[in-house]
């Protein structure tokens, strides 16, 4: 109980919330690094998953290549990137992008690939081109699974971004590293707690987005013919 009291005291100390080393600034740094990493990973991974899922060929190879990033520990990637780019934001960014790509590629590919054949054919029967089928039918149906991949990537990145503090990358991991170095257990514990709370907040937020996407996807999935599909797409 005494230790928890010290943690509460540390978190409620006004000076720990302000300035370049305060909680607010560290949260912003953490979100900037995490957001940039996930956004870049999505820009790289989603087109790959969409294309291979649409043509239903070559996706297994793409997924296996992307999953190489999962086989290499994030800390090892961070060290390799640090030797190439030096310390600071860039090496952490590179390592986190590599961490985020695999779940986005995998979920996007599987989501698009597994769209019901009858729905595809109904869309083609309406005169849609291949790209129209992908963007107006396959992607809306696959969206819940795509968002699930983004959700997994985002939570993993937010949790792993704490390692950036080891190479002067900033973020909430700074409290953990400094707390351990200074033998300030309340600071280290508070840093870990803040990271956990941020990860939970990201999980809950994207979970809500995923549920909304699932409702839309279910509407399109229930269609039986061309007229019903057209009505569903307009809804």
C-alpha positions in Angstrom: 0.0 0.0 0.0 2.9 2.3 0.8 4.3 1.8 -2.7 0.9 2.5 -4.4 0.7 5.7 -2.3 4.1 6.8 -3.7 2.9 6.0 -7.2 -0.3 8.1 -6.7 1.9 10.9 -5.3 4.1 10.8 -8.4 1.2 10.8 -10.8 -0.5 13.7 -9.0 2.5 15.9 -8.7 1.8 18.9 -10.9 5.5 19.3 -12.1 5.3 15.8 -13.6 2.6 16.9 -16.0 4.2 20.0 -17.5 7.3 20.8 -19.5 9.3 18.9 -22.1 9.7 16.0 -19.8 6.2 16.0 -18.4 3.5 13.3 -18.9 1.5 15.4 -21.4 4.5 15.9 -23.7 5.6 12.3 -23.4 2.1 11.1 -24.3 2.2 13.3 -27.4 5.6 12.0 -28.4 4.4 8.4 -27.9 1.3 9.0 -30.0 3.2 10.7 -32.7 5.7 7.9 -33.0 3.1 5.2 -32.8 0.7 7.0 -35.2 3.3 7.6 -37.8 4.5 4.0 -37.7 1.0 2.5 -38.0 0.1 5.0 -40.8 3.2 4.1 -42.8 2.7 0.4 -42.3 -0.9 0.7 -43.5 0.2 2.6 -46.6 2.6 -0.2 -47.4 0.7 -3.2 -46.3 -2.9 -2.5 -47.2 -2.4 -2.2 -51.0 -0.5 -5.5 -50.9 -3.3 -7.3 -49.1 -6.0 -5.7 -51.2 -4.4 -6.6 -54.5 -3.4 -10.2 -53.6 -6.8 -10.8 -51.9 -8.6 -9.5 -55.0 -6.8 -11.7 -57.4 -6.7 -14.6 -54.9 -3.2 -15.5 -56.0 0.2 -15.0 -54.5 -1.2 -13.9 -51.1 0.5 -16.7 -49.1 3.9 -15.6 -50.3 3.2 -12.0 -49.5 1.9 -12.9 -46.0 4.9 -15.1 -45.3 7.4 -12.4 -46.5 5.6 -9.8 -44.3 5.7 -12.1 -41.3 9.5 -12.2 -41.4 9.1 -9.0 -39.3 7.4 -11.0 -36.6 10.3 -13.5 -36.5 12.8 -10.8 -35.6 12.5 -9.5 -32.1 11.6 -5.8 -31.9 14.6 -5.0 -29.8 16.9 -6.6 -32.3 15.3 -4.5 -35.1 15.7 -1.4 -33.0 19.4 -2.2 -32.5 19.9 -2.8 -36.2 18.1 0.4 -37.2 20.0 2.4 -34.6 23.3 1.3 -36.2 22.0 2.5 -39.5 20.1 5.7 -38.6 21.7 6.7 -35.3 19.7 7.5 -32.2 16.3 9.3 -31.9 13.0 9.0 -33.8 14.1 7.4 -37.0 15.4 4.0 -35.9 12.4 3.5 -33.6 10.1 4.4 -36.4 11.7 1.9 -38.7 11.5 -0.9 -36.2 7.8 -0.1 -35.4 6.8 0.0 -39.0 8.3 -3.5 -39.5 6.3 -4.7 -36.4 3.0 -3.2 -37.7 3.1 -4.5 -41.3 2.5 -8.3 -40.8 -1.0 -8.1 -39.1 -2.2 -5.5 -41.6 -1.1 -7.5 -44.6 -2.5 -10.8 -43.3 -5.9 -9.5 -42.2 -6.4 -7.4 -45.4 -5.5 -10.3 -47.6 -7.7 -12.8 -45.8 -10.6 -10.4 -45.5 -10.7 -9.6 -49.2 -9.9 -13.2 -50.3 -12.7 -14.7 -48.3 -15.5 -12.4 -49.7 -18.4 -14.6 -50.9 -18.1 -15.6 -54.6 -21.9 -15.0 -55.1 -21.6 -11.4 -54.0 -18.6 -10.9 -56.3 -20.6 -12.3 -59.2 -23.6 -10.2 -58.4 -21.4 -7.1 -58.5 -19.9 -8.1 -61.8 -23.4 -8.8 -63.1 -24.2 -5.1 -62.4 -21.4 -4.2 -64.8 -18.8 -3.2 -62.2 -15.1 -3.3 -63.2 -12.6 -5.2 -61.2 -11.5 -2.1 -59.3 -15.1 -1.2 -58.6 -15.8 -4.6 -57.2 -12.7 -4.3 -55.0 -13.5 -0.8 -53.6 -17.3 -0.9 -53.5 -17.9 -4.6 -52.5 -14.9 -6.5 -51.4 -13.3 -3.8 -49.2 -16.6 -3.0 -47.3 -17.1 -6.6 -46.6 -13.5 -7.1 -45.5 -13.4 -3.9 -43.5 -14.0 -5.5 -40.1 -11.1 -7.8 -40.5 -8.9 -5.1 -42.0 -9.6 -2.9 -38.9 -8.9 -5.9 -36.7 -5.4 -6.0 -38.3 -5.0 -2.3 -37.7 -6.1 -2.7 -34.2 -3.6 -5.5 -33.5 -0.8 -3.5 -35.1 -1.7 -0.3 -33.2 -1.8 -2.0 -29.8 1.5 -3.8 -30.5 3.2 -0.6 -31.6 1.9 1.5 -28.7 3.2 -1.2 -26.3 6.6 -1.6 -28.1 7.2 2.1 -28.6 8.5 2.2 -25.0 11.7 0.8 -26.4 12.3 4.0 -28.2 13.5 5.6 -24.9 16.5 3.3 -25.0 17.9 5.2 -28.0 16.7 8.7 -27.0 13.4 8.3 -28.9 11.2 9.9 -26.3 7.7 8.7 -25.4 6.4 7.2 -22.2 9.2 4.7 -22.1 11.4 7.6 -20.9 9.7 7.3 -17.5 10.5 3.6 -17.3 14.1 3.9 -18.4 14.8 7.0 -16.2 13.0 5.4 -13.3 15.1 2.3 -13.5 18.3 4.2 -13.9 17.5 6.5 -10.9 16.1 3.6 -8.8 12.8 5.6 -8.8 10.3 2.7 -8.7 7.2 4.9 -8.6 8.3 6.7 -11.7 9.1 3.4 -13.6 5.8 1.9 -12.4 3.8 5.0 -13.4 5.4 4.9 -16.9 4.4 1.3 -17.4 0.9 2.1 -16.1 0.5 5.0 -18.5 1.6 2.8 -21.5 -0.9 0.1 -20.4 -3.7 2.7 -20.1 -2.8 4.1 -23.5 -2.8 0.7 -25.1 -6.2 -0.1 -23.6 -7.6 3.2 -24.9 -6.4 2.4 -28.4 -7.9 -1.1 -28.1 -11.3 0.1 -27.0 -11.5 2.9 -29.6 -10.6 0.7 -32.5 -12.8 -2.0 -31.2 -15.8 0.4 -31.4 -14.8 1.3 -34.9 -14.6 -2.4 -35.8 -18.0 -3.1 -34.5 -19.5 -0.3 -36.6 -17.8 -1.6 -39.7 -19.1 -5.1 -38.9 -22.7 -3.7 -39.0 -22.1 -2.2 -42.5 -20.4 -5.4 -43.7 -23.3 -7.5 -42.5 -25.7 -5.4 -44.5 -23.8 -6.0 -47.8 -23.3 -9.7 -46.9 -27.0 -10.4 -46.6 -27.8 -9.5 -50.2 -28.9 -12.1 -52.7 -29.1 -10.5 -56.1 -28.0 -7.5 -58.1 -30.9 -5.2 -57.1 -30.4 -6.0 -53.4 -26.6 -5.4 -53.8 -27.2 -2.0 -55.4 -29.6 -1.0 -52.5 -27.0 -2.2 -49.9 -24.2 -0.2 -51.5 -26.4 3.0 -51.5 -27.3 2.5 -47.8 
